[in-house]
Amino acid sequence: MVAADSEGPKDPGIRMFRRERSIPLQGSAAALCNNLSVLQLPARNLTLFGVVHGPSAQVLSAAPDGVPLAQRQLHVKEGAGVSAPHITQVHWCVLPFRVLLVLTSHRGIQMYESDGSIMVYWHALDSGDAPSGTWSGRVLVFDIPAKGPNIVLSEELAGHQTPITDIATEPAQGQDGVADMVTADDSGSLCVWRSGPEFTLLTRIPGFGVPCSSVQLWQGIVAAGYGNGQVHLYEATTGTLNIQINAHARAICALNLAPEVGKLLSAAEDTFVHIWKLSRSPQNGCIEVEHCHSECVSDTQVCGAQFCDPSGSSFAVTGYDLTEILRFGSV
Amino acid sequence: MSVRTLPLLFLNLGGEMLYILDQRLRAQNIPGDKARKVLNDIIMTMFNRKFMEELFKPQELYSKKALRTIYDRLAHASIMRLNQASMDKLYDLMTMAFKYQVLLCPRPKDVLLVTFNHLDAIKGFIQDSPTILHQVDETFRQLTEVYGAISAGEFQLIRQTLLLFFQDLHIRVSIFLKDRVQNSNGRFVLPVSGPVPWGTEVPGLIRIRKPSDHPCLETVPRCHTLYFRMFNSKGEEVKKIEFKHGGNYVTAHKEGSFELYGDRVLKLGTNMYSVSRPVETHMSGASKNLASRTQESIAPNPLAKEELNFLARLMGGMEIKKPSGPEPGFRLNLFTTDEEEEHAALSRPEELSYEVINIQATQDQQQNEELARIMGELQITEQPRQSTTKGDDLLAMMDEL
């Protein structure tokens, strides 16, 4: 099956996406990777957005049409340390029984209830470490109870030698050998793990001298975005490289998936956001990809991008120095 | 964030400062020998071995306030004086220029080439002074030693740290506006054409590998699909498919040189003022971005003491010679006329004030005493830890600001 090129329509009247109402931010977005987190709450007719500004992060809620409703600013917990800490990531973790908002910095990991109202857990990273020591490449695994603050560090996974850049998970399929988690690091290496009472390393995918900034996992396909603008698609169980896309002209800053339909979004510092369709050939199960859409966010070094609904019919974008979240919806 | 950022930040901002001063010295018709002396004195102070040692120690970046104080001192390392308004404008131009260069670097590692461009030009200013030339070459060697070994991931972090430092700065610079590299809202233009970074492929290609034992059924390609088949040596079938990227990129044909001498290829960091043009800045006024920054600078700064220590350390290595002999000083104006300079001083928006660390502004009496103590320990000569009148100079200078 040949992956077909979908040529950008020349007639703007049949564009796939259009700009929708932006959501203003109190502080501009910092030039970090994966600097937008989205929590979809369709049952409550709400979407939550999280963006890192620098020493603070903003968490806000918006109605389906993009009208902002409530917002909150979060900071790094006070503690010993030489300089003002910056937040490195804000991210919602959707678990079977609850949703936690996680804030990371070099000082440690802070976990909140999903609206950011109450901090339920704080894990300090060794303050005695030189800054590089805190990015030792360890993956920390926490046991989260269905309610309450009784969160426990249960495992530390060793698999990386350089700082972790991103983690992707997929609900366990229940079969042996089906991957559940992928971790990526600064050297471009990926580790594929299977969950269980303990995590088992399934396979390691070597890097090639370029950081892997973002990774996604969907139906046994690992999608990885790199500092040289490439997106690679690997078979998760074997680690085999199946598809190599020259997707962007600058470093990729974010990848995201719409799991219902297998749509993949890639965003990079080259001002572009691309949407791809992942699939498997019904004949031989080979991974396939199709380019669906490209969006140029003029003069903006994109730093975060996420789908806003599971069917991938809308997405949001943040950019360095931009004091708003840009929204795009299907026509 | 990265603890290896300060040397790059300092050297590039310093380089821009020298470009601007050189241009203004000529525009103001300062006699050649005086102009050369000013540049020589500043460069000699910048590249002083002890100062460089402090600079290259792994450390976090400090605030714009703290850094501005260093450049203040540096600009006054010779017989030249600048009023506050001119110093403000100088710092605005320096920071916006380097912000532009960082943002447009094709690869994070290219910030090193930008630094080398600045150093190459600095060597041009001091051709007749072998001692200072040697100092600059020493710094070059140190840069290569430190940054030659670090990974692409660490360079990405350095880039992010620099961009964090420059976040929310949108001062419009007349040369940038004229050259259409900056929009009227103060944002820089990010072109989607031209050569891709070295090591990146032109976007628009999808390579599909299929292990040779997988039977592949072909379908008739759609009319606008380009595809051709290639077999590699492993017998894996490789397909190539093109897609419309939206940009207009070409391959990079050459990598810039990281050697002591060489073609850097990259133009970022070279002197854009060499053709003498009046440089004006426009304060982009009421803006939401500035509001958030004002909040940060008004809030009590728990790092004030750390910053004072940092300044003391750095400036302690800054062996500034007191002007010897009857060499008359002069005042440099970054504006076209004195009236313009006065007007700029009066009309500078509050939120853009750099608030150079000023004893009188410090309300805490204890902090006053602490600063006085630190300043009292600054060195003036090779002998370490001599009590000094230099500390008084520094205090006096700060009181004037």
Chai-1 contact restraints between the chains, C-beta under 6 A:
chainA,res_idxA,chainB,res_idxB,connection_type,confidence,min_distance_angstrom,max_distance_angstrom,comment,restraint_id
A,M1,B,T219,contact,1.0,0.0,6.0,A-B,restraint_1
A,V2,B,T219,contact,1.0,0.0,6.0,A-B,restraint_2
A,V2,B,P221,contact,1.0,0.0,6.0,A-B,restraint_3
A,A3,B,I241,contact,1.0,0.0,6.0,A-B,restraint_4
A,A4,B,R222,contact,1.0,0.0,6.0,A-B,restraint_5
A,A4,B,T225,contact,1.0,0.0,6.0,A-B,restraint_6
A,D5,B,T225,contact,1.0,0.0,6.0,A-B,restraint_7
A,D5,B,F243,contact,1.0,0.0,6.0,A-B,restraint_8
A,E7,B,H224,contact,1.0,0.0,6.0,A-B,restraint_9
A,E7,B,K244,contact,1.0,0.0,6.0,A-B,restraint_10
A,G8,B,K244,contact,1.0,0.0,6.0,A-B,restraint_11
A,G27,B,S292,contact,1.0,0.0,6.0,A-B,restraint_12
A,S28,B,D168,contact,1.0,0.0,6.0,A-B,restraint_13
A,A30,B,L164,contact,1.0,0.0,6.0,A-B,restraint_14
A,A31,B,Q160,contact,1.0,0.0,6.0,A-B,restraint_15
A,A31,B,L163,contact,1.0,0.0,6.0,A-B,restraint_16
A,G54,B,L164,contact,1.0,0.0,6.0,A-B,restraint_17
A,S83,B,E60,contact,1.0,0.0,6.0,A-B,restraint_18
A,H86,B,M1,contact,1.0,0.0,6.0,A-B,restraint_19
A,P131,B,V3,contact,1.0,0.0,6.0,A-B,restraint_20
A,D186,B,G153,contact,1.0,0.0,6.0,A-B,restraint_21
A,V210,B,A152,contact,1.0,0.0,6.0,A-B,restraint_22
A,P211,B,A152,contact,1.0,0.0,6.0,A-B,restraint_23
A,P211,B,G153,contact,1.0,0.0,6.0,A-B,restraint_24
A,P211,B,Q156,contact,1.0,0.0,6.0,A-B,restraint_25
A,G227,B,A152,contact,1.0,0.0,6.0,A-B,restraint_26
A,N228,B,G199,contact,1.0,0.0,6.0,A-B,restraint_27
A,N228,B,T200,contact,1.0,0.0,6.0,A-B,restraint_28
A,G229,B,T200,contact,1.0,0.0,6.0,A-B,restraint_29
A,N242,B,R209,contact,1.0,0.0,6.0,A-B,restraint_30
A,I243,B,I208,contact,1.0,0.0,6.0,A-B,restraint_31
A,Q244,B,R207,contact,1.0,0.0,6.0,A-B,restraint_32
A,I245,B,I206,contact,1.0,0.0,6.0,A-B,restraint_33
A,N246,B,E201,contact,1.0,0.0,6.0,A-B,restraint_34
A,N246,B,P203,contact,1.0,0.0,6.0,A-B,restraint_35
A,N246,B,L205,contact,1.0,0.0,6.0,A-B,restraint_36
A,A247,B,P203,contact,1.0,0.0,6.0,A-B,restraint_37
A,H248,B,P203,contact,1.0,0.0,6.0,A-B,restraint_38
A,A249,B,V196,contact,1.0,0.0,6.0,A-B,restraint_39
A,A249,B,P203,contact,1.0,0.0,6.0,A-B,restraint_40
A,A249,B,G247,contact,1.0,0.0,6.0,A-B,restraint_41
A,A249,B,Y249,contact,1.0,0.0,6.0,A-B,restraint_42
A,T271,B,L190,contact,1.0,0.0,6.0,A-B,restraint_43
A,Q283,B,L217,contact,1.0,0.0,6.0,A-B,restraint_44
A,N284,B,H214,contact,1.0,0.0,6.0,A-B,restraint_45
A,H291,B,F243,contact,1.0,0.0,6.0,A-B,restraint_46
A,S294,B,G246,contact,1.0,0.0,6.0,A-B,restraint_47
A,C296,B,G246,contact,1.0,0.0,6.0,A-B,restraint_48
A,D299,B,R187,contact,1.0,0.0,6.0,A-B,restraint_49
A,D299,B,V189,contact,1.0,0.0,6.0,A-B,restraint_50
A,D299,B,L190,contact,1.0,0.0,6.0,A-B,restraint_51
A,T323,B,K288,contact,1.0,0.0,6.0,A-B,restraint_52
